[in-house]
Amino acid sequence: MSTTKEIAFLLARIILGVILIAHGWDKFAITGLEGVTGFFDSLGIPAAGIAAPLAALVEIIGGIAIILGAFTRIAAAIVALDMLLATLFAHISSGIFVTNNGWELTGAIGAGALLLIAAGAGAWSVDALLAKRTAQN
């Protein structure tokens, strides 16, 4: 893969990861789990008391894994599922625009996750280092 593509993969992973971490952190520290649980409950999300911290953890841990390019396809698959559920339960009925609580952000994050599932993390990643190490053994 060319250097330009590797830079693009790295920057995309960093941006996607930072967005995920910020939203996960918000659920724990800013809005708080009680507020998120109440919101999830109001949407009819089953087991909201479990779903809220689980969503926050998926976003934080998934974001870190994506930034590092570690277990990227697995992390991206879990993030894509999280974004699909967020879209279906919380955003789709509000249209597309995020200013109206629409699905454009969850859709964009989900699309980024789908690309990582399809293409992997790129050469500048923990996954690539692990693959190289495995190939040498």
N, C-alpha and C positions, 0 to 999 in steps of 0.2 A: 504494500500500500504506500502511496506517496506521502511525503511529509505534510503536504497541504491537507490531505484527508486525515492524517493522524492528528494534526492540530484541530481540525474541525470536530473529530470524534471526542478529543479531550475536552475542548471548550463546551461542546454540547453536554457531555457528561457532567461537567462542573456546574453549568447553569441549571440543568435539570435536577441535579442533586441538591443544590442550594435551595431551590424552590421547594423541593420536598421536605428538606430539613426545617425550613422556615415554617411551613404549614404544620408539620408534626410538632415542632416546638410550641407553636401557638396553641395547639390543643392541650398541651401540658401546662404551659407557664403563663399565657396571656389570657385567652378565653377560659382556660381551665377545663379539666375533665368533667366537672359538674355541669358547666354550661354546655359543653359539647354533648354530654350524655343527654341532657334535657332536650337539646336541639334534635339529636338523633331519635329520641323517643317521640318527639312531636311529629317526626316524619314517618313514624311507624316502622323504624328499623328494628328488627328483632334483636333482643339481648343488647339493647343500647349501652348498658353498663359494661359490657364486654367489648362491644364494637368500637366504642370511643377510644379507649386506650390502645386497642389493637390497631386501629387506623393510625393513631399517632405514632406507634412503634414502627409500623410498616413504613410510614413516611420518613421517620428519622433514620432507621436502620437501612431501609432501601436507598435513601439519599446518600448515606455514607458509602454503601457498597457500590452504588453507581459512580460516585465521584472517583473512588479508588479503582473502579473497574474490576471488582472482586465478586466472583459468582454472579456476574452481570446478568446473564440470561435468566437465572432464577430470580434475582432481585427484581429485574424488569418485569417478569411475568407476574410476580406478586403485586407490584405497583400498578401494572395494567389492570389487574382484577380489582384492586382498590379503587382506581379511577373509574372503572366501569360501574361499580356499585355506587360510588358517590354520584356519578352522572345520573344513573337510573333512580336512585332514592331521593337525591337532594336538588338536582339542577335541571333535569330535562324539561320539567314542566314550566320553567322560567324562561325558555327560549335560549338563544345562543350567548348573548352578551353577558359578560361577568358583572357588569354594572347593575344588572337586574337579577343577580344570582344565577345566571345562565351557565351553560356547560362548556364554554370555550376554554377555560383553564384546565378543567379535568380532561377535556378532549385533547388539548395540546400535550399535556403531560402523558396521557395514555398513548398518543401517537408517538411521542418520543420513546416511551417504553417499548412499544411494538417494534420500532426501528432497532433498538438495542437487542431485542429478542432475535430479530432476523439477522443482524449483522455482527453482533457481539460488541465488545468494548473497544476493539482496536489494539494496535501494537503497544501503545503506551498505557499499559494496564497491568494490574496484578494477575488477571487471567492469562495474559500473554506471557508473563514471567513464569507462571506455574506451568503453562503448556510447554514452554521452552525447557524448563527444568525436567519435566516428565519425559520429554523427547530425548534428553541427554542420558537418562537412566535406562 
